Amino acid sequence: MSDLTHLDETGAACMVDVAGKPVTAREAVATGRITMSREAAAAIRAGSVKKGDVLATARIAGIMAAKKTAELIPLCHPLPLTRVAIDLAPDDTGVTVTATAATEGKTGVEMEALTAASVALLTLYDMAKALDKAMVIAEVRLLSKKGGKSGDWHA
């Protein structure tokens, strides 16, 4: 009925069958940014936010989120992640998050990297919202993916 991979012949939603695909090394990198007042950004950089270590908490939240992606995104395969790394780059007006997810599996880790970046950004907002409720989360996107049938891709 459809060329869409997540619909069966009747049009019903389904998880893609990856049973016949080979196991390959796969990696994806996603990014996003939260902008905020200079005061909130300075407090995060100084480690003086009353809720605690904002950057450490966001890093752990991003890692945990990558591991829970299949529970959050319908039709996503649960994957045995071999690596999740969260890089946080604070500056005068916010924080840029870069999340890397890797596995050796039959399907890619793009959703895990995007979920990790998104949840790390949401955590930054949560930890600093008392300082700036007008923070903006934006520019969440995939930067690159490696491995699999479709090969490597870079933004």
C-alpha positions as CSV (number, residue, x, y, z in Angstrom):
1,M,0.0,0.0,0.0
2,S,2.8,2.4,0.8
3,D,6.5,3.0,0.3
4,L,6.7,4.2,3.9
5,T,8.8,1.8,6.0
6,H,6.7,2.1,9.1
7,L,3.4,1.1,7.5
8,D,2.4,-2.4,6.6
9,E,0.4,-3.5,3.5
10,T,-2.9,-2.4,5.1
11,G,-1.6,1.0,6.2
12,A,-1.2,0.1,9.8
13,A,1.8,1.3,11.8
14,C,4.5,-1.3,12.3
15,M,8.1,-1.6,13.5
16,V,10.5,-2.2,10.6
17,D,11.8,-5.8,10.5
18,V,15.6,-5.6,10.6
19,A,16.2,-9.3,11.1
20,G,17.9,-9.8,7.7
21,K,20.2,-6.7,8.0
22,P,23.9,-7.2,8.9
23,V,25.3,-5.9,12.2
24,T,27.6,-2.9,11.5
25,A,29.2,-0.2,13.5
26,R,27.0,2.8,13.6
27,E,27.3,6.3,15.1
28,A,25.2,9.5,15.0
29,V,25.9,13.0,16.2
30,A,23.2,15.5,17.0
31,T,23.3,19.1,18.3
32,G,21.1,21.8,19.7
33,R,21.3,25.1,21.6
34,I,19.6,26.8,24.4
35,T,19.9,30.6,24.6
36,M,19.4,32.6,27.7
37,S,20.2,35.8,29.5
38,R,23.8,36.6,30.1
39,E,23.1,36.4,33.9
40,A,21.8,32.8,33.6
41,A,24.7,31.8,31.3
42,A,27.2,33.3,33.8
43,A,25.6,31.4,36.7
44,I,25.8,28.1,34.8
45,R,29.4,28.7,33.9
46,A,30.3,29.7,37.5
47,G,28.5,26.7,39.0
48,S,26.4,29.0,41.1
49,V,22.9,27.9,40.2
50,K,21.0,27.0,43.4
51,K,19.7,23.6,42.0
52,G,23.2,22.3,41.7
53,D,25.7,21.4,39.0
54,V,23.6,22.2,35.9
55,L,26.1,20.9,33.3
56,A,26.7,17.6,35.1
57,T,23.0,17.0,35.5
58,A,22.3,17.8,31.8
59,R,25.1,15.4,30.8
60,I,23.7,12.5,32.9
61,A,20.1,13.3,31.6
62,G,21.3,13.1,28.0
63,I,23.0,9.8,28.5
64,M,20.0,8.4,30.3
65,A,17.6,9.6,27.6
66,A,19.6,7.9,24.8
67,K,19.3,4.7,26.7
68,K,15.5,5.2,26.9
69,T,14.8,6.2,23.3
70,A,12.9,3.1,22.3
71,E,10.5,3.7,25.3
72,L,9.9,7.3,24.2
73,I,9.7,7.1,20.4
74,P,7.1,4.8,18.9
75,L,8.4,2.1,16.5
76,C,12.0,2.8,17.5
77,H,14.1,-0.4,18.0
78,P,15.8,-0.9,21.5
79,L,19.5,-0.8,20.8
80,P,22.5,-2.0,22.8
81,L,24.4,1.3,22.9
82,T,28.2,1.0,23.1
83,R,28.8,4.7,23.7
84,V,26.9,7.9,24.5
85,A,28.8,11.1,24.9
86,I,27.4,14.5,25.7
87,D,29.5,17.6,25.1
88,L,28.3,20.9,26.6
89,A,29.8,24.1,25.4
90,P,28.6,27.0,27.6
91,D,29.2,30.6,26.4
92,D,28.0,34.1,27.2
93,T,24.5,33.6,25.9
94,G,23.7,29.9,26.4
95,V,24.9,26.3,26.0
96,T,25.4,24.2,22.8
97,V,24.9,20.5,23.3
98,T,26.5,17.9,21.1
99,A,25.4,14.3,21.6
100,T,27.1,11.2,20.1
101,A,25.6,7.8,20.2
102,A,27.2,4.6,18.9
103,T,26.3,0.9,18.6
104,E,27.1,-2.2,16.7
105,G,23.7,-3.2,15.4
106,K,21.2,-3.6,12.6
107,T,19.7,-0.1,12.7
108,G,21.1,3.4,13.2
109,V,21.4,5.5,16.3
110,E,20.1,8.9,15.0
111,M,17.1,8.9,17.2
112,E,19.3,8.1,20.3
113,A,21.6,11.1,19.5
114,L,18.7,13.4,18.9
115,T,16.9,12.3,22.0
116,A,20.0,12.7,24.1
117,A,20.6,16.3,22.8
118,S,16.9,17.2,23.3
119,V,16.7,15.9,26.9
120,A,20.0,17.5,27.8
121,L,18.6,20.8,26.6
122,L,15.4,20.3,28.5
123,T,17.4,19.6,31.6
124,L,19.4,22.8,31.2
125,Y,16.1,24.7,31.0
126,D,14.7,22.9,34.1
127,M,17.9,23.6,36.1
128,A,18.1,27.3,35.2
129,K,14.4,28.3,34.8
130,A,14.4,30.2,38.1
131,L,17.0,32.5,36.5
132,D,15.4,32.9,33.1
133,K,12.0,31.6,32.0
134,A,12.5,33.0,28.5
135,M,15.2,30.6,27.5
136,V,14.9,29.3,24.0
137,I,15.7,25.8,22.8
138,A,16.4,25.6,19.1
139,E,18.4,24.2,16.3
140,V,18.1,20.6,17.4
141,R,19.3,18.6,14.4
142,L,21.4,15.6,13.2
143,L,24.9,16.6,12.3
144,S,26.1,13.2,11.0
145,K,25.5,9.5,10.8
146,K,27.9,6.7,10.0
147,G,27.3,3.1,9.0
148,G,24.4,1.0,7.7
149,K,23.0,0.4,4.2
150,S,22.6,4.1,3.4
151,G,26.2,4.9,4.4
152,D,27.7,8.0,5.9
153,W,25.9,11.3,5.9
154,H,27.0,14.8,7.1
155,A,25.0,18.0,7.4
